[in-house]
Amino acid sequence: MYYKTEPFYINVDAYVHTNNWEILQSIKILNQKGYSVDLIDRDVSLWKPTEKYDLFLGLGVGNAGINFPRHAKASGADTKILLSMGPQPDVSTDLTEKRYKIFNERNNLNVPSMRAPAKVTGKVWEEIVDSTDYIFHIGEVGTESYNSFLPYKKPILSFYPSISPKVKFNKDWLKTRDLNSFLCFAGNGFIAKGVDLAVEAFLKQPNKTLHICGPSTERPFFQRYEKDIQRAPNIKYHGFIEPGGDAFNAAAAKCAFVVNHAAAEAACTSVATAMKAGLVPIINKWTAINITNEGFVMPDEGDLVNIVSETVKKASNLAYNEYETMVLNLMKKVTIFSQDSFRDSYSQAVDAVIEK
């Protein structure tokens, strides 16, 4: 397995990222099916195994995917599985770079794009996908991310992301939530996650409150918006918070919605986490979570700041009974985002390969 070894030396229960727990579980699942697993870190580019493997499963769509063909061949495995934790790389790169271009034009800056898998596009991607027999895709069937792999005619097997079992919905929060309070719960790369759009949308609406949670890793974002956030009484930045922890639950008790206009995701686990706590999603189709009666879907073309602003306004104008109905619909939807759901769906994907 070619992924990352980090889960073996950090506390995975803190859920810094869901994939840390998922890596350990995927190894356990393979162990239970009779396989011994060697784990290669994604930073390893030269790997010379001394034995032949039965299966090779590895990252194929992020920039680490550049090593996939070499490692897959070196493994000697008859069955090779590409692990897709994001959309098809050409699509993902185009969407992410477009988002940074919009940011730069809006602010007269020249910030390089972050989280764009530019190293694995074009002919490099063709070599990667030609090297695999199956694609394991995280997320739901029929999303934009899933559909981006259909042209390659490889069997696509989906599995659901796990969400920390500490994240739970408290019905009492329906009494304490403010329909004018919104949560932006994001991971690394705030511009790719659309946090800049949310900040600008809420600067225009001082009667609505935005709570931003996520790591302060993207300095260009903070260099541009830190002073605006500090000066705006309606925008609060809380840093990284643990899903299901006290700070997270405090935000879930006061915020009614989670807003996210991400550039390109395979399954936005930060949004799924907030949904698990009963926050109604305001997302676009590239957040890659299917919703019908459980939230609001924003267009991904046009004036994106205005789109966020207008959708937020529409959401806050819901009648209480309409909001409550959305939350109840949401709680039926989010049952697919759990540790058990990950185990079941990932195990089924493995079975589909080894029983072929």
N, C-alpha and C positions, 0 to 999 in steps of 0.2 A: 504494500500500500504506500503510495506516494502522496503525502499530505503535509502534516506538521507534527513534530514531536512535543510541542509545548504542553499538551494536556498531561504529560507524565511528570511535569515538575511545577505545575501551578494548581491552585485550588479551583477545580472546574465547577464546584457548586456555587461559586460567586457569579457565574454566568457573565463573565466579561464578554464572551461571545458564545453563542449556542453551539458553534461547531466544535468547541473544545470537548464538551460532554459527548457530542455526537461521534467524534473520532474514537473515543474509548468504547462507546457502545457498538459501533460498527465492527471493531476488532472482536469484541465479545460475541457478537452475532456470528461472525465467521468462525470463531473458535468453537461455538456450539454446533456448527455444521461440519466440524471435523478438520478445519484448516488451522495450521500454525501461521501466524502473520508476522512478517518483518515490516517495520514502519520506517520509511525513508523521509527525512525532513524536506520540505519544499525548497530549502536553500541549497540542497545538494545537487550539483550539476553533473558530477562525475561519479558514477556508481558502477562497480564491477563485481557483480555477484559471482559466487563460486558454485552455485547450484541452479538448477532449472526449477521454475515455479509453475504451478498449475493455473493460477489467476494473477493478473496484474490489474490493479485498480488505482487510478491516480488523477490528480488535478489536471484538467485539460483546457480550461477556458481563461483563468487569470494569467498574469505574466509568468507564473511558475509553470504553466502549461508548455512552455517552450522546451522543457526537458522530457515531456511525455513520450514522444516517438523514440528517443534514445533509451529511456528507461524501460519502455515497453518491450523493445527489441532485446535489450540486455537481459530481461527477466526470463526470456525463453518461453514465456507462457503462451499456450494455445488460445486462451481467452483473455482479451484485453478490454477493460471497462474504463471509459472516460468519465470522470466525476465532474459534473457541471454545477458549480455554485454561483453561476451568473448566466446571463444571456449569451448567445453566440457572439464571439469576440468582435467581429467587424461591426455588428449592430451596437454592442455595448460601447465600443470605442467612439463610434460616430455620435451616439446620443450623449455620452459624457463630455466629449470635446465640444459639442454644440452648446451644452449647458455652460461650460467655462467661457466659450466665446460670447455668449449672451451676458454673462457676468462681467467680462472684461469690457465689452462695448458699453454696458450700462454705467460702469464706474471708471472708464478711461484708464484701464490697467492692462497688464500683460502677465496674468497669473497662469503658470503651466497647469495642465489638467492633472488631477489626482484620481486614482482608481480606474483609469482607462487602460484596458489590457492591450496596449498598442503593439507589444512585442509578438503577439500571437495572431495577428490578422493576416489577411491575404493568403499568399502561398504557404506561409508558415502554418496557418490554421488548416489549410487543405491537407498538409502533411500530417498534422495532428489527428484530424478526423479520419483520415485514411488508415491511421494506425490502430483504430479501435474497432471492436465488434459491437459494443453496446454503449449507450449513454445513460448514466444515472443522473437524473435531473432533480434538484431540490425544488419543491413547490408543486403547485396544482397543474393538472392537465388542462390545456386550453388557454393558459395565460400567454401574454405576449412573449415571455421568456421561453416557455415550452415550445411555442410555435416557431420560434426562430431557428430551431434545430430540425424541423420537419424536412426541409429541402435535401438533407443529406442522406435520407433513406436508411438511417441506422435505427435499430430498435431503441426506443426511449422508455425508460422505466423511472417513474417518479416516486419520490419519498417526501414525507412532510417534515418540516423543521420542528425541532423540539423547543419547548418553552419551559422555563424554570417552573417547577411545581410550587415554588413560593408565590408565584403570581396568581392571585385569586380575585374574583369579583365579590365585593361586599354590597349587598342590596341596600344597606343603609346609605351608601354613597349617592343613591338616587335623590336622597333628601338634601344632601350637602353640596351637590354639584351646581355650578353656575354655568348657564348656557353661553355666557360671554367669556368663559375661561377655556383655553386650548393648550394642549401639550404637544411640543415638538420633541420627539424622543428619537435621537439619531445616533448613528455610529460614526466611524472615521470618514472624513471627507464631507464636510458640511455643505460645500457648494454642490457636489454631486448629489447630496441628499436633499437639496432644495431648501436648506435652512435660511440661506440669504433671501430667498423669495418670501419666506414666512416673516422674517424680520421686517422687510420693507412693507409687506402688506399690513402688519400690525402697527408700524409707525404711522400709517395713514388712518388707523382706527384706534385712537387712544381710549375709547370706551370698552375695548376688548383686551383681555390679558393673555399673553403668550408666555408659557413656561418652557424653556429650552433645556434639555438634558442630553449630555453627550460629552465625549472627550475633547479637550482643547488642542488637538493635534494639528489642525490646519491653520497655520499662522496667518496666511493671507486673508482668511475670513475674519479673524479677530482684529487684524490690523485695519481692516476696512470698517468693521461694525462694532468693535468693543466700546468706543465712546458713545455711539448711538444707543447701545443697549444699556450702558450705565446711566445715560441721561433720561431714557424713556421710563416713566414710572409704571408702564403697563407691560414691560418686557423684562423677564427675570431669567438669568442664566444660572443653573445649578451645578454645572459640571457633570462628570460621570456619576450615575447613581445605580445601585444594585437593583435589578428587577425583583420586585416583591419585598424590598427592604422598607424601612420606615419612611425615607424620603420619597421613594416611589409611591408608596401607599398614600402619603400626604398629597402628592400631585394627583393621584387617581381619585381622591376624595373630593377635590375641588374642581378638576377639569372635566368637561363634558365630552371633549373631542380630542382625537389625535390627528394632527395635520402633517402630511408628508407629500412633497412633490418631487420624488426621487427621479434621477435621470434614467437609471436602468438597474433593475433588480431581478433576481430569480425567485425570491420570496423574501420580502422585507421583514426580517425577524423582529426588528424594533417595533414596527407597526403591529405585527402579530402579537407581540408581548403586551402592548397597550390595549389591543382588542381583547386579550384574555382577561384584562382587568375591567372590561366593560366600557372602554372609551370608543365612541362611535368614530370610524375612520373617515377622514377626508383625504383622498389619495388619487393618484392617476393610474392608468392601466399598466404603466411600467413599474409600479410598486409590486406588481405581479401577485396580487391577492384578489381573487374573484369576490365581488360583492354585488348584491342586487338590492335587497331591501334593508341592508345593514349599515348603509352609510352613503357617502357622496363621492362620485368619480369626477375628477377634474379633467378638462381637455389638456393635452400636452403640446398644443400649438397656439400661437398668439401671444398676447401680453401676459406672461406667466404671473407677474406680480399682481396684476389686476384680476386674473383668474382666481388666484388664491384669495384675494381680498373679497371678491364677490361671493365665492363659495362659503367662506367663513361667515359672511353676513347672512347668507341664506340659511346656514346651519343654526345660527344663533336666534333666528326668527321662528324656529320650530315651537309649536305648542308643547307643553310638558307631556301630554299624553302621546304625542307623536314621537317625542324623544324616547320616552319609556318603551314604546313599541319597538323602536329601532334597537334599543339595548337588548330587549328580550330576543329579538331575531338574531342579534349578534352573538348571544351566548349559545345559541344552537350551532352557529357557524364555527365558533372557535374550538369546538371539541376536536377538530382535526389537528390543532396545534398543541401537542403534548408529548411528553417523553414516551408514553405508551404508543401513541400514534406513530412516532418516529420508529420505534422498535418494530412495530407490525409492518409498516410500509417498506422499511429498509430490508427487513427479512424476506418479504414477498419479492422484492426486486432481486435479491441474491438467489432465491429459489428459482426465479424465472430464468436465470442464467445457468445455474448448475444442473437444473433438471432438463435443460434443452436437449 
